[in-house]
């Protein structure tokens, strides 16, 4: 079943009734959603209030809750502490994963990211040179930082020679920030659901980053956000900016059909297959990770 992505962007009172999230505005019920149908709940207004019972029900159903800041960008991710019946066993295997295993996994992630970037460039410009060749150059652990070399070419080809990827600037960067933040939350949800700990990354290992593994695993998925932002910008006559309509367009990404091998899934479903594959690699049960691609 495809889980729903719900964004609340008005002063709203959210509470639980009969296992449903009830949405009230100005004392009038505006709608309700079964909590078990939720995948991502985005809270984007300082006037939103909610009950403890609703949050508890969300976590019992593995719903990721994203809280947005004054710029309407997700600034916090709330996840359940226990998302898998074999969490302790899986956590032990994750901690015990060898360095060669982690480096090989990161190699596969970077290769997949660059291949997806090449697809994006081919779709947007008709020219993916030399990114496909770059993907083949990535070695275990990416010691030569081919990822960064490809990125320098990628961004200027996609959004023009003047574009710089700067998270603190508006326009295109703000739209990328929003899409990435939602993707990060969805990946973190899948990671927890697989029994893995999101803070234990294979490449990103900053002690202050509680979602290092989610950041690792979302790298091949960033191009999905990139191509959607590109498409949105192509339809905008004025300076690109993050609007409610554009946010809704970016949320559609989680429902896109993706492939894992010969199988097709909506991205929200594919993320759980992806996380389960990562768990098997870290446990030494498999060597190759299954990464969703468009």
C-alpha positions in Angstrom: 0.0 0.0 0.0 1.3 3.5 -0.9 1.5 5.6 2.2 0.1 9.2 2.1 2.1 12.4 2.4 0.1 15.1 4.2 1.3 18.7 4.7 -0.5 21.0 7.2 0.3 24.6 6.4 -2.4 26.5 8.2 -3.3 27.1 11.9 -4.7 23.7 12.8 -5.6 21.5 15.8 -4.6 17.9 15.2 -5.8 15.1 17.4 -6.6 11.4 17.4 -10.1 9.9 17.3 -10.8 6.3 16.4 -7.3 5.7 15.1 -7.8 8.7 12.7 -5.9 12.0 12.6 -8.6 14.6 12.9 -7.9 18.0 11.3 -9.8 21.0 12.9 -9.6 24.6 11.9 -11.4 27.3 13.9 -13.3 24.7 15.8 -14.7 23.0 12.7 -13.6 19.6 11.5 -11.9 20.0 8.1 -11.0 16.3 7.5 -9.5 13.2 8.8 -6.9 10.6 7.7 -6.4 7.1 9.1 -3.0 7.1 10.9 -2.1 3.7 9.4 -2.4 5.3 5.9 0.2 8.0 6.7 3.8 7.8 5.6 5.0 11.4 6.1 3.3 14.2 8.1 4.7 17.7 7.4 3.9 20.4 10.0 4.5 23.8 8.4 2.8 26.6 10.5 3.6 28.0 13.9 -0.1 27.9 14.7 -0.4 24.1 14.6 -1.1 22.3 17.8 -1.4 18.5 18.3 -2.0 16.0 21.0 0.5 13.5 22.5 -1.9 10.7 21.6 -1.7 11.6 17.9 2.2 11.6 17.9 2.2 8.3 19.7 -0.1 6.8 17.1 2.1 8.2 14.3 5.2 6.5 15.8 3.4 3.2 16.4 2.6 3.2 12.7 6.1 4.3 11.6 5.0 7.7 10.4 7.8 10.2 9.9 6.9 13.7 11.2 8.7 16.7 9.6 8.6 20.1 11.4 9.3 23.1 9.3 10.9 26.4 10.3 10.0 30.0 9.5 11.4 29.6 5.9 9.0 26.7 5.4 11.8 24.2 5.2 11.9 21.0 7.3 14.2 21.6 10.3 13.4 18.5 12.5 12.6 14.9 11.9 10.6 12.8 14.4 10.9 9.0 14.2 10.0 6.1 16.4 12.8 4.6 18.6 11.8 1.0 17.8 10.9 0.4 14.2 11.7 -3.3 13.7 11.2 -6.5 15.6 14.9 -7.5 15.3 16.2 -4.0 16.0 18.9 -5.1 18.6 20.3 -7.9 16.3 20.3 -5.6 13.3 21.9 -2.8 15.3 24.7 -5.1 16.4 25.3 -6.2 12.8 25.4 -2.5 11.7 28.0 -1.6 14.3 30.1 -4.7 13.4 30.1 -4.0 9.7 33.7 -4.0 8.4 35.4 -1.0 6.8 35.8 -2.8 3.4 32.0 -3.5 3.5 31.2 0.2 4.2 33.6 1.4 1.5 32.2 -1.0 -1.1 28.6 0.1 -0.2 29.6 3.8 -0.5 31.2 3.0 -3.9 27.9 1.5 -5.2 26.0 4.5 -3.8 28.2 7.1 -5.5 28.2 5.1 -8.8 24.4 5.0 -8.7 24.2 8.8 -7.9 26.4 9.7 -10.9 24.5 7.4 -13.2 21.3 9.1 -12.1 22.8 12.5 -12.6 23.8 11.5 -16.1 20.1 10.5 -16.8 19.0 13.9 -15.6 21.4 15.7 -17.8 20.5 13.6 -20.8 16.8 14.3 -20.2 17.3 18.1 -19.6 20.1 18.8 -22.1 20.5 15.8 -24.4 24.2 15.5 -23.3 25.4 13.3 -20.4 29.1 13.4 -21.2 31.3 12.7 -19.3 29.2 11.6 -16.3 28.6 8.0 -17.3 32.4 7.6 -17.7 32.9 9.1 -14.3 30.6 6.5 -12.7 32.9 3.8 -13.9 35.9 5.5 -12.3 34.6 5.3 -8.8 36.7 3.0 -6.6 35.9 1.5 -3.2 35.3 4.4 -0.8 35.6 6.9 -3.6 39.1 8.0 -2.5 39.5 10.3 -5.5 36.2 12.0 -4.7 34.8 11.4 -8.2 31.4 12.4 -6.7 32.6 16.0 -6.3 34.2 16.1 -9.7 30.9 15.0 -11.3 28.9 17.5 -9.2 30.9 20.5 -10.5 30.0 19.5 -14.1 26.4 18.5 -13.3 25.2 21.6 -11.6 26.5 24.0 -14.2 25.1 21.9 -17.0 21.7 21.5 -15.3 21.0 25.1 -14.1 23.5 27.2 -16.0 27.1 28.3 -15.5 26.2 30.9 -12.9 24.4 28.5 -10.6 26.0 27.5 -7.3 24.6 24.9 -4.9 24.3 27.1 -1.8 21.6 25.9 0.8 21.4 29.4 2.2 20.1 31.1 -0.9 16.5 31.3 -2.2 15.1 30.3 -5.6 16.3 27.0 -7.0 18.3 26.3 -3.9 15.3 26.7 -1.7 13.3 24.2 -3.8 16.2 21.7 -3.7 16.4 22.1 0.0 12.7 21.3 0.5 12.8 18.3 -1.8 15.9 17.0 -0.2 14.6 17.4 3.3 11.4 15.5 2.5 13.4 12.8 0.8 15.7 12.6 3.8 12.8 12.1 6.1 11.3 9.3 3.9 14.7 7.6 3.7 15.1 7.9 7.5 11.7 6.3 7.9 12.7 3.3 5.7 16.1 3.0 7.6 14.3 2.8 11.0 11.8 0.4 9.5 14.6 -1.9 8.5 16.0 -2.0 12.0 19.0 0.1 11.2 20.1 3.2 13.2 20.0 6.4 11.1 22.9 7.9 13.0 25.4 5.2 12.1 26.5 6.1 8.6 28.9 4.3 6.2 30.4 7.5 4.9 28.9 10.5 6.7 30.1 10.1 10.3 29.7 13.5 11.8 29.1 13.0 15.6 26.5 15.8 15.5 24.5 14.2 12.6 21.7 12.0 13.9 20.8 11.0 10.3 24.1 10.1 8.8 23.0 6.8 7.3 19.9 8.5 5.8 22.2 11.1 4.3 24.4 8.3 2.8 21.5 6.4 1.3 19.6 9.4 -0.2 22.6 10.4 -2.4 21.4 8.4 -5.4 17.9 9.8 -4.9 18.8 13.4 -5.0 18.7 13.5 -8.8 15.0 12.7 -8.6 14.5 16.0 -6.8 16.9 17.8 -9.2 14.9 16.8 -12.3 11.6 17.8 -10.7 13.0 21.2 -9.7 14.3 21.6 -13.3 10.9 20.8 -14.7 9.2 23.2 -12.3 11.6 26.0 -13.2 11.1 25.4 -16.9 7.4 26.2 -16.4 8.0 29.4 -14.3 8.2 32.6 -16.3 9.6 34.5 -13.3 12.4 33.9 -10.9 12.0 30.4 -9.4 10.8 30.4 -5.8 9.4 28.0 -3.3 5.6 28.3 -3.4 2.8 26.1 -2.0 2.2 24.8 -5.6 5.9 24.0 -6.1 6.0 22.2 -2.7 3.0 20.0 -3.8 4.9 19.2 -7.0 8.0 18.2 -5.1 5.9 15.9 -2.8 4.8 14.0 -5.8 8.3 12.5 -6.2 7.6 10.0 -3.3 4.8 8.5 -5.5 6.9 8.1 -8.6 7.4 4.6 -10.0 11.0 3.3 -9.6 12.7 0.1 -10.6 14.8 -2.2 -8.5 16.2 -4.8 -10.9 13.2 -6.1 -12.9 10.7 -5.0 -10.3 8.7 -1.7 -10.2 7.5 0.1 -7.0 6.3 3.5 -6.0 9.3 5.3 -4.5 7.9 5.2 -0.9 7.7 1.4 -1.2 11.0 1.1 -3.0 12.8 2.9 -0.1 11.9 0.0 2.2 13.3 -2.5 -0.3 16.4 -0.3 -0.5 16.9 -0.1 3.3 16.4 -3.9 3.6 19.0 -4.5 1.0 21.5 -2.2 2.8 20.8 -4.2 6.0 21.7 -7.4 4.2 24.9 -5.9 2.9 26.0 -4.6 6.3 25.2 -8.0 7.9 27.4 -9.7 5.3 24.4 -11.6 3.7 24.7 -9.8 0.3 27.5 -8.0 -1.5 25.5 -5.7 -3.8 22.9 -3.2 -2.7 19.6 -2.8 -4.6 19.1 1.0 -5.3 15.9 2.4 -6.7 16.3 4.1 -10.1 13.9 5.9 -12.4 
